[in-house]
């Protein structure tokens, strides 16, 4: 992973492959952002004018490279746009800094070291730049050959040109200041776990099935001192986990339920996180149409986010107990697959008529939610790439939030916005519950077509223990990015919701949430 260092060095004296400076859109043209004073001085105070001549405007994410002026130790200056310049005496928005740092880090792929001279007036800004740079530097090259028929899985290194930026030196910071040091350490741990989630999401399904995903959790548990329990197909059958077994029975790769837990001896609160982990989703007998199968390795993004958040809590030593439940299965069509019209008996004892086998995520989550409820946590949050309806409602950058407690829903929305994850609170209209009435079972796994994302949330609510505060994050939109990279968001798995879950754990540990 990309290394991060704090440095008091001036941009004029640091030795690096490139210097990163920020520019913004001012009322009269390009404005050089704080942190780049030494670089501007080397250009005779005319850096903004030079950049304008090259076509730069300061727009968010815009990247302009130019040869360094005499007096600078680095050979290249990279100017990255921060968007509109803030009003006088106001600071740059942390998310703007995070995205700009990510764009710069991506543009410097293959470089060994870059000095980042962006505005870092306080520890929060330093954290934002650190996170953006470390997340923007992410690359997934494990399956790319090096020209000799070998790839990283074969034990060979990839071409250096595709390697991520090796080191980020955050200039103008205070390495000995406790707040700056803590911000950098937190950014490194958080980015490492988000990138862990991204790696899992990007891994093809022929290498990541429920069993191998469970093995990843076991390895991490050993490394970070976590407790882990894996229920295989025999244990699931003995325990009556009809949802997980019903979804997984069409695949040669049987399902798993993984419990991975971080505990702190002084913790007073416990969070349970539940993740949908469909390692490949063909739709089952209700087969997805052509064009909808190619990215379905990402249908375990919720479980990846939960897994990463638990490990992050351990790495940060948070004073809160965090238990992750990974509901892992592969949804495939075969002679043994669940059919539309079949009835499953869930772990809770409720029966579900399966009207559509492609509405499988709610079935595995239902079993995990019931099991998590048995431990009486203070709150449960599930995360899932659950419905295409949520993508239609909110697009590809926002995830939806539903909850059985309005205050908790609002808190999670505010936390997501605080850490730079776009989200939106969604309602749970009770009148939609009637659409899931079944003539043969307690409930059907489908209801009204309109408002399908809300229907899915109402289904999950049925399996949450009485009196337990619960929220549901539908990350179907932002979990997997198919377009061109932007900011610190790569093509492929994004690690959506990890930052929100970790900040929720931090806020809970601090006693900020009831």
Backbone torsions as a table, in degrees:
resi	resn	phi	psi	omega
1	UNK	NA	152.1	178.2
2	UNK	-57.4	133.5	178.6
3	UNK	-83.2	150.7	179.3
4	UNK	-127.6	129.7	176.5
5	UNK	-130.6	145.9	172.6
6	UNK	-94.7	141.9	-176.0
7	UNK	-145.3	138.5	174.1
8	UNK	-87.6	-2.4	-175.5
9	UNK	-61.0	149.9	173.6
10	UNK	-79.7	151.2	177.7
11	UNK	-61.8	-22.6	-179.3
12	UNK	-74.5	-23.6	-173.3
13	UNK	-109.0	-16.1	-175.8
14	UNK	-71.1	137.7	177.3
15	UNK	-95.5	118.5	-177.6
16	UNK	-157.6	169.1	176.2
17	UNK	-71.8	-28.0	-178.3
18	UNK	-157.6	154.7	172.6
19	UNK	-111.1	131.1	179.0
20	UNK	-104.4	124.0	177.2
21	UNK	-124.4	158.1	-180.0
22	UNK	-103.7	142.0	173.6
23	UNK	-133.2	153.6	-176.1
24	UNK	-136.0	169.3	178.2
25	UNK	-88.9	109.6	177.6
26	UNK	-98.3	176.2	-178.3
27	UNK	-63.5	-29.2	-177.1
28	UNK	-116.6	17.8	179.0
29	UNK	129.4	-158.9	-176.7
30	UNK	-67.7	136.6	177.9
31	UNK	-120.0	132.3	176.7
32	UNK	-81.7	127.6	-176.3
33	UNK	-78.4	156.8	175.6
34	UNK	-54.9	146.9	-177.4
35	UNK	106.2	-23.2	-175.8
36	UNK	-103.9	15.9	-175.8
37	UNK	-56.9	-44.6	-178.4
38	UNK	-65.2	-36.3	178.8
39	UNK	-69.0	-43.4	178.3
40	UNK	-61.0	-40.5	179.7
41	UNK	-62.4	-39.4	179.3
42	UNK	-63.1	-27.7	177.3
43	UNK	-91.3	15.2	178.4
44	UNK	70.0	25.7	-179.2
45	UNK	75.6	13.2	-175.4
46	UNK	-116.6	22.0	-178.5
47	UNK	-59.2	-42.4	-179.4
48	UNK	-60.8	-42.4	-179.9
49	UNK	-65.9	-40.1	177.6
50	UNK	-61.7	-43.5	-179.1
51	UNK	-65.5	-40.1	177.5
52	UNK	-62.5	-38.2	177.2
53	UNK	-61.2	-33.3	179.2
54	UNK	-83.2	0.5	176.1
55	UNK	98.3	4.1	-179.9
56	UNK	-73.2	147.6	179.1
57	UNK	-126.1	-12.7	-175.9
58	UNK	88.5	5.7	-179.4
59	UNK	-62.5	150.2	-177.9
60	UNK	-55.5	128.4	176.2
61	UNK	82.4	-7.4	180.0
62	UNK	-68.5	133.6	-177.8
63	UNK	-121.3	128.1	178.5
64	UNK	-130.1	123.2	177.3
65	UNK	-103.0	141.8	175.9
66	UNK	-150.2	154.2	178.0
67	UNK	-63.2	143.0	-179.2
68	UNK	-71.6	150.9	177.1
69	UNK	-78.6	163.0	176.2
70	UNK	-58.6	140.9	179.5
71	UNK	102.5	-13.7	176.8
72	UNK	-98.8	139.4	-178.6
73	UNK	-78.4	-26.7	178.6
74	UNK	-84.5	144.9	-177.2
75	UNK	-81.4	-18.5	-174.2
76	UNK	-130.9	140.9	171.0
77	UNK	-112.4	130.8	177.3
78	UNK	-115.3	115.5	178.3
79	UNK	-98.4	127.8	-178.0
80	UNK	-119.2	136.5	-176.1
81	UNK	-75.6	138.3	179.0
82	UNK	-108.0	0.8	-176.5
83	UNK	85.9	-155.6	-178.1
84	UNK	-63.7	135.3	177.4
85	UNK	-67.9	139.3	179.7
86	UNK	-70.4	162.7	176.9
87	UNK	-64.3	161.3	179.7
88	UNK	-55.8	137.4	179.8
89	UNK	72.1	7.5	175.2
90	UNK	-108.3	150.5	-178.1
91	UNK	-92.0	161.5	174.8
92	UNK	-68.9	142.8	179.3
93	UNK	-63.3	136.7	-177.3
94	UNK	-61.7	-36.3	179.3
95	UNK	-68.6	-34.4	175.8
96	UNK	-63.8	-39.8	177.0
97	UNK	-65.7	-41.7	-178.7
98	UNK	-62.2	-45.5	-178.7
99	UNK	-68.9	-39.9	179.6
100	UNK	-63.3	-43.7	178.5
101	UNK	-62.4	-37.7	177.9
102	UNK	-65.2	-43.3	178.5
103	UNK	-61.8	-41.3	179.7
104	UNK	-65.4	-44.1	-178.9
105	UNK	-62.8	-39.4	177.9
106	UNK	-64.1	-39.9	-178.6
107	UNK	-68.2	-17.4	-177.8
108	UNK	-105.1	21.1	175.5
109	UNK	-54.5	132.9	-178.7
110	UNK	95.0	-11.1	179.4
111	UNK	-83.9	155.8	-179.8
112	UNK	-87.5	-41.7	-176.3
113	UNK	-150.3	140.4	175.6
114	UNK	-134.2	137.9	174.0
115	UNK	-95.2	122.3	-178.3
116	UNK	-97.8	111.5	-180.0
117	UNK	-108.8	54.5	178.5
118	UNK	-93.3	166.1	-179.5
119	UNK	-63.3	112.8	178.8
120	UNK	-131.6	61.9	-174.7
121	UNK	-71.9	-22.2	177.8
122	UNK	-142.3	176.3	-175.6
123	UNK	-65.9	-33.5	179.4
124	UNK	-64.6	-42.5	177.9
125	UNK	-65.6	-39.6	177.8
126	UNK	-62.6	-39.1	177.8
127	UNK	-63.5	-42.1	-179.2
128	UNK	-63.8	-45.3	178.8
129	UNK	-64.3	-41.6	179.2
130	UNK	-61.1	-49.4	179.9
131	UNK	-59.2	-47.7	-177.9
132	UNK	-61.0	-43.5	-179.3
133	UNK	-66.0	-44.2	-178.4
134	UNK	-68.6	-35.3	178.1
135	UNK	-77.9	-35.7	178.8
136	UNK	-69.6	-27.3	-179.6
137	UNK	-76.5	-6.6	-175.8
138	UNK	-62.4	135.6	170.2
139	UNK	-137.4	150.6	176.0
140	UNK	-121.1	102.7	-173.7
141	UNK	-123.9	13.4	-173.1
142	UNK	-59.0	-26.4	-174.9
143	UNK	-109.2	9.8	178.5
144	UNK	-92.0	132.4	-179.2
145	UNK	-77.0	159.2	179.1
146	UNK	-98.1	14.8	-179.3
147	UNK	96.9	-10.5	-179.7
148	UNK	-115.4	19.1	179.2
149	UNK	77.2	11.4	179.9
150	UNK	-116.4	147.8	173.7
151	UNK	-132.8	-174.6	-175.9
152	UNK	-59.7	-32.6	179.0
153	UNK	-67.4	-25.2	178.9
154	UNK	-88.2	6.3	176.0
155	UNK	90.5	5.2	179.5
156	UNK	-105.3	147.6	177.8
157	UNK	-80.6	148.9	177.1
158	UNK	-78.1	167.9	176.6
159	UNK	-53.6	134.4	-177.9
160	UNK	-59.8	-27.1	-178.8
161	UNK	-64.9	-24.4	-179.8
162	UNK	-98.6	1.1	-179.8
163	UNK	-74.3	148.0	179.2
164	UNK	-68.0	158.1	172.9
165	UNK	-49.8	125.8	-170.8
166	UNK	-77.1	-38.0	-176.1
167	UNK	-143.4	135.0	173.9
168	UNK	-111.3	120.4	175.3
169	UNK	-104.7	114.7	-178.2
170	UNK	-86.9	105.7	-173.1
171	UNK	-84.3	153.8	177.4
172	UNK	74.4	20.6	-179.8
173	UNK	-104.0	-178.4	-177.1
174	UNK	-122.1	88.1	-175.3
175	UNK	-56.8	-29.2	-177.1
176	UNK	-91.7	-6.8	178.3
177	UNK	-75.8	129.0	-175.2
178	UNK	-59.4	-40.1	-177.9
179	UNK	-68.1	-42.8	178.5
180	UNK	-65.4	-43.0	-179.7
181	UNK	-63.2	-43.3	179.2
182	UNK	-65.1	-38.9	179.4
183	UNK	-62.9	-41.8	180.0
184	UNK	-67.6	-42.1	179.9
185	UNK	-65.0	-40.7	178.6
186	UNK	-64.6	-43.1	-179.9
187	UNK	-60.8	-39.9	179.7
188	UNK	-65.8	-44.5	179.8
189	UNK	-66.3	-44.0	-178.7
190	UNK	-64.5	-46.6	-179.5
191	UNK	-63.2	-38.4	178.9
192	UNK	-60.6	-39.7	-178.1
193	UNK	-78.2	-34.8	173.9
194	UNK	-62.8	-41.7	178.9
195	UNK	-69.7	-28.0	172.4
196	UNK	-62.6	-45.5	178.6
197	UNK	-61.7	-42.7	179.0
198	UNK	-60.3	-43.6	179.0
199	UNK	-58.4	-44.9	-179.5
200	UNK	-63.8	-42.5	-179.0
201	UNK	-65.2	-38.4	-177.8
202	UNK	-78.0	-17.1	-177.9
203	UNK	-67.3	131.1	-179.6
204	UNK	-65.3	153.0	-173.8
205	UNK	-67.4	-20.6	176.8
206	UNK	-73.2	-12.1	174.7
207	UNK	-111.0	-16.1	179.1
208	UNK	-125.5	99.9	173.5
209	UNK	-116.5	179.4	-177.5
210	UNK	-54.4	-40.1	-178.3
211	UNK	-66.9	-45.1	-178.2
212	UNK	-72.5	-31.4	174.8
213	UNK	-63.7	-44.1	177.8
214	UNK	-60.6	-37.3	178.3
215	UNK	-64.7	-36.1	176.0
216	UNK	-61.3	-42.7	178.9
217	UNK	-64.6	-40.7	179.3
218	UNK	-63.8	-39.7	179.3
219	UNK	-65.4	-43.0	179.3
220	UNK	-66.6	-37.9	179.3
221	UNK	-61.4	-40.6	178.8
222	UNK	-66.4	-39.9	-177.3
223	UNK	-70.1	-36.8	-172.4
224	UNK	-111.3	11.9	175.4
225	UNK	69.8	38.3	179.5
226	UNK	-99.9	156.8	174.2
227	UNK	-91.0	135.3	-178.9
228	UNK	-136.5	140.9	175.8
229	UNK	-136.2	132.3	-179.4
230	UNK	-120.3	120.7	174.9
231	UNK	-94.9	115.9	177.2
232	UNK	-86.0	-173.7	-174.0
233	UNK	-63.3	-30.8	178.3
234	UNK	-68.7	-44.0	179.2
235	UNK	-67.7	-36.4	178.6
236	UNK	-65.1	-40.2	179.0
237	UNK	-67.1	-43.2	179.3
238	UNK	-62.9	-36.5	-178.1
239	UNK	-83.3	-10.9	178.6
240	UNK	80.7	35.2	179.9
241	UNK	-85.3	74.6	-173.5
242	UNK	-65.7	-29.9	179.4
243	UNK	-68.0	-51.2	179.0
244	UNK	-62.4	-43.9	-179.0
245	UNK	-67.9	-39.2	-179.3
246	UNK	-63.9	-41.0	178.9
247	UNK	-70.7	-40.4	-173.8
248	UNK	-84.9	-7.9	-170.6
249	UNK	-71.6	-14.1	178.3
250	UNK	-86.6	-4.1	-176.6
251	UNK	-107.8	151.9	173.5
252	UNK	-75.4	-14.8	177.2
253	UNK	-99.0	102.3	-174.0
254	UNK	-68.1	158.8	-176.4
255	UNK	-74.2	167.3	176.1
256	UNK	-143.0	150.4	167.3
257	UNK	-121.1	120.5	-177.0
258	UNK	-110.9	130.8	171.6
259	UNK	-111.2	118.6	179.1
260	UNK	-126.3	125.0	-168.8
261	UNK	-131.7	135.6	171.1
262	UNK	-109.5	130.3	178.0
263	UNK	-127.3	147.9	177.6
264	UNK	-122.7	132.9	-174.9
265	UNK	-61.3	-22.1	-179.2
266	UNK	-104.6	7.9	-177.3
267	UNK	-69.5	141.5	177.4
268	UNK	-112.3	-11.7	-178.4
269	UNK	-127.7	152.9	177.4
270	UNK	-128.7	128.5	173.9
271	UNK	-106.8	135.7	172.4
272	UNK	-109.7	127.3	179.0
273	UNK	-114.7	129.9	-176.2
274	UNK	-120.9	126.6	-176.3
275	UNK	-121.5	134.7	173.6
276	UNK	-72.9	124.3	-176.0
277	UNK	-126.6	60.2	175.9
278	UNK	-83.1	103.1	-172.4
279	UNK	-69.2	-20.8	165.6
280	UNK	-156.7	135.7	-177.9
281	UNK	-123.3	100.0	175.9
282	UNK	-82.4	-13.0	-172.1
283	UNK	97.1	-11.8	-177.8
284	UNK	70.8	-147.7	178.9
285	UNK	-59.3	-34.2	174.2
286	UNK	-81.8	65.1	-169.0
287	UNK	-57.6	138.4	177.3
288	UNK	-66.7	148.6	178.8
289	UNK	-73.2	164.6	178.7
290	UNK	-56.1	138.5	-179.9
291	UNK	94.4	-7.3	-178.9
292	UNK	-112.9	1.6	-176.7
293	UNK	-97.2	-22.7	-165.9
294	UNK	-64.3	-27.8	-177.3
295	UNK	-108.8	13.4	-172.4
296	UNK	-75.7	3.6	167.9
297	UNK	-67.0	-17.6	-176.2
298	UNK	-84.6	2.9	-174.6
299	UNK	-76.0	6.4	174.2
300	UNK	-107.5	16.0	-176.5
301	UNK	-61.2	-33.6	178.0
302	UNK	-64.6	-44.2	178.1
303	UNK	-65.9	-37.2	177.9
304	UNK	-63.1	-40.7	179.3
305	UNK	-65.4	-42.7	179.3
306	UNK	-64.5	-46.5	178.5
307	UNK	-56.3	-49.7	-178.4
308	UNK	-63.6	-38.1	-179.0
309	UNK	-66.6	-38.6	178.6
310	UNK	-65.1	-44.3	179.4
311	UNK	-65.6	-38.7	178.4
312	UNK	-62.3	-41.5	177.8
313	UNK	-59.4	-39.4	178.5
314	UNK	-67.9	-43.9	-178.9
315	UNK	-63.8	-31.8	-178.8
316	UNK	-89.2	-8.9	178.5
317	UNK	63.7	39.2	-175.9
318	UNK	-67.6	143.5	-179.9
319	UNK	-85.5	65.1	178.4
320	UNK	-159.1	147.1	175.0
321	UNK	-88.4	131.3	-179.7
322	UNK	-129.4	118.6	179.6
323	UNK	-113.0	126.7	178.6
324	UNK	-105.7	136.6	176.9
325	UNK	-118.2	116.5	-178.7
326	UNK	-105.7	110.0	-178.8
327	UNK	-92.9	98.6	-168.4
328	UNK	-108.2	128.5	177.0
329	UNK	-160.4	161.0	173.8
330	UNK	-116.1	128.9	-175.3
331	UNK	-101.4	102.3	-174.5
332	UNK	-128.3	153.3	174.9
333	UNK	-89.5	134.0	176.2
334	UNK	-166.2	-179.3	178.8
335	UNK	-65.8	-18.8	-179.1
336	UNK	-102.9	2.5	-174.8
337	UNK	-71.7	152.2	172.9
338	UNK	-62.2	138.4	-178.2
339	UNK	-105.0	151.9	170.8
340	UNK	-57.8	130.0	-176.1
341	UNK	103.1	-15.8	176.1
342	UNK	-68.3	155.3	177.8
343	UNK	-117.5	127.3	179.0
344	UNK	-107.5	140.9	172.8
345	UNK	-99.0	116.2	-173.4
346	UNK	-79.0	170.8	177.6
347	UNK	-59.5	-30.4	179.9
348	UNK	-73.5	-15.6	-174.4
349	UNK	99.8	-16.0	177.7
350	UNK	-71.0	150.0	176.8
351	UNK	-104.3	143.4	-177.1
352	UNK	-127.9	126.4	172.2
353	UNK	-85.2	121.8	-178.1
354	UNK	-88.4	104.2	179.1
355	UNK	-89.3	-23.7	179.8
356	UNK	-144.3	118.3	-177.6
357	UNK	-74.7	-9.5	175.5
358	UNK	-85.9	-1.3	171.0
359	UNK	-100.0	57.0	-171.6
360	UNK	-91.3	-26.1	-176.1
361	UNK	-60.0	-39.4	-179.8
362	UNK	-66.7	-25.4	-179.5
363	UNK	-73.4	-44.1	179.0
364	UNK	-71.5	-35.9	178.6
365	UNK	-66.0	-36.1	-178.6
366	UNK	-59.2	-45.7	178.4
367	UNK	-62.6	-43.6	-178.0
368	UNK	-68.5	-37.0	178.2
369	UNK	-63.6	-42.7	178.5
370	UNK	-63.7	-44.2	-180.0
371	UNK	-64.6	-41.9	178.2
372	UNK	-63.8	-35.3	-179.2
373	UNK	-64.9	-29.2	-178.3
374	UNK	-62.6	-22.1	-179.8
375	UNK	-90.3	3.0	176.4
376	UNK	50.3	55.5	177.3
377	UNK	-70.5	165.5	177.8
378	UNK	-72.0	-27.6	176.7
379	UNK	-159.3	152.5	174.9
380	UNK	-122.9	135.6	172.4
381	UNK	-127.6	123.4	174.5
382	UNK	-105.0	150.6	-177.1
383	UNK	-131.6	130.4	-174.4
384	UNK	-158.7	144.0	165.5
385	UNK	-82.6	77.1	-163.4
386	UNK	-90.8	-44.8	-172.0
387	UNK	-138.9	140.1	171.0
388	UNK	-66.2	-24.7	179.2
389	UNK	-61.5	-33.3	179.1
390	UNK	-69.5	-33.6	176.4
391	UNK	-66.4	-41.3	178.0
392	UNK	-62.6	-35.3	-177.4
393	UNK	-77.0	-42.2	-169.5
394	UNK	-118.4	-5.4	-179.5
395	UNK	82.7	-164.6	-172.0
396	UNK	-94.9	-2.0	-175.8
397	UNK	-114.4	-14.1	-179.4
398	UNK	-109.6	142.5	168.3
399	UNK	-105.3	153.1	-179.0
400	UNK	-93.1	147.5	179.5
401	UNK	-123.1	124.6	172.4
402	UNK	-123.1	154.7	-177.9
403	UNK	-160.4	161.9	174.8
404	UNK	-93.8	8.7	179.7
405	UNK	-143.4	117.2	-175.3
406	UNK	-61.6	-39.7	-178.8
407	UNK	-65.0	-38.2	179.5
408	UNK	-68.4	-41.6	177.2
409	UNK	-59.4	-45.2	179.2
410	UNK	-63.1	-41.3	-180.0
411	UNK	-61.9	-43.4	-179.3
412	UNK	-67.4	-39.1	176.8
413	UNK	-60.3	-45.2	179.8
414	UNK	-65.3	-38.9	177.8
415	UNK	-63.8	-44.2	-179.7
416	UNK	-61.1	-43.6	179.3
417	UNK	-65.0	-37.7	-179.8
418	UNK	-61.0	-39.7	-176.2
419	UNK	-92.0	0.5	176.1
420	UNK	93.8	15.2	176.2
421	UNK	-102.6	126.5	-176.0
422	UNK	-81.3	131.3	-176.9
423	UNK	-149.3	172.1	177.6
424	UNK	-152.6	132.2	178.1
425	UNK	-70.7	135.7	-178.3
426	UNK	-120.0	149.9	-179.1
427	UNK	-81.8	168.2	173.7
428	UNK	-128.8	77.5	-175.5
429	UNK	-65.6	121.4	-176.3
430	UNK	-62.7	-27.9	-177.2
431	UNK	-65.3	-20.1	179.0
432	UNK	-75.4	-16.1	-179.0
433	UNK	-63.8	-34.2	-176.7
434	UNK	-62.0	-28.4	179.8
435	UNK	-65.3	-15.9	178.8
436	UNK	-97.5	7.2	174.5
437	UNK	-62.6	136.9	-179.5
438	UNK	-119.2	141.2	177.7
439	UNK	-74.4	-14.0	-175.2
440	UNK	-122.2	-13.2	-175.8
441	UNK	-135.8	176.2	-179.9
442	UNK	-67.0	-33.1	-177.7
443	UNK	-160.4	152.4	174.2
444	UNK	-100.9	158.0	-179.1
445	UNK	-88.1	6.6	175.6
446	UNK	-134.9	152.8	176.9
447	UNK	-138.2	-141.7	179.4
448	UNK	-63.0	143.8	-178.7
449	UNK	-70.9	-42.7	178.1
450	UNK	-72.8	133.1	-175.9
451	UNK	76.9	31.1	-175.5
452	UNK	-59.9	-33.6	177.7
453	UNK	-66.6	-34.6	178.6
454	UNK	-73.1	-37.6	177.1
455	UNK	-60.3	-43.2	179.6
456	UNK	-61.0	-40.6	177.7
457	UNK	-63.2	-40.7	178.2
458	UNK	-64.2	-36.4	176.9
459	UNK	-61.5	-48.5	-178.8
460	UNK	-61.1	-38.0	-178.8
461	UNK	-55.9	-30.8	-178.8
462	UNK	-63.9	-18.6	-173.1
463	UNK	-111.0	8.3	176.2
464	UNK	-89.5	134.2	-178.4
465	UNK	-58.2	146.4	-177.5
466	UNK	-61.1	133.7	176.7
467	UNK	81.6	2.6	-179.2
468	UNK	-97.1	128.7	176.0
469	UNK	-68.6	132.8	-172.9
470	UNK	-143.1	144.9	172.7
471	UNK	-137.3	151.8	-178.7
472	UNK	-124.8	124.9	177.3
473	UNK	-108.6	115.1	177.3
474	UNK	-96.6	102.5	-174.3
475	UNK	-99.8	24.5	-176.4
476	UNK	-56.7	-33.2	-179.3
477	UNK	-73.5	-59.2	-172.2
478	UNK	-86.4	-4.0	-173.2
479	UNK	-66.5	-32.9	-175.7
480	UNK	-137.1	120.0	-174.3
481	UNK	-102.0	117.3	-177.3
482	UNK	-94.8	-13.2	-178.2
483	UNK	-87.6	-165.7	178.9
484	UNK	-71.1	145.5	178.8
485	UNK	-59.0	151.4	176.0
486	UNK	-149.1	146.3	-178.2
487	UNK	51.9	-127.9	177.2
488	UNK	-100.2	11.6	-179.2
489	UNK	-93.0	116.6	-178.4
490	UNK	-85.3	172.4	169.1
491	UNK	-76.0	135.0	-178.5
492	UNK	100.7	-148.2	-178.4
493	UNK	-62.0	137.9	-175.3
494	UNK	-108.5	-22.9	-173.7
495	UNK	78.9	26.3	-179.3
496	UNK	-55.6	139.5	176.1
497	UNK	85.7	-13.7	-179.7
498	UNK	-61.1	-46.9	-178.2
499	UNK	-62.2	-39.2	179.1
500	UNK	-65.1	-44.4	-179.7
501	UNK	-64.2	-41.4	-179.2
502	UNK	-67.1	-43.6	178.5
503	UNK	-66.1	-34.8	174.9
504	UNK	-60.4	-43.3	178.2
505	UNK	-64.3	-40.8	178.5
506	UNK	-63.9	-43.4	-179.8
507	UNK	-66.0	-37.8	178.0
508	UNK	-65.8	-43.1	179.0
509	UNK	-61.5	-34.7	-178.7
510	UNK	-80.3	-5.7	179.7
511	UNK	81.4	15.6	-178.6
512	UNK	-79.3	-16.7	179.3
513	UNK	-112.0	136.9	-178.8
514	UNK	-72.3	NA	NA
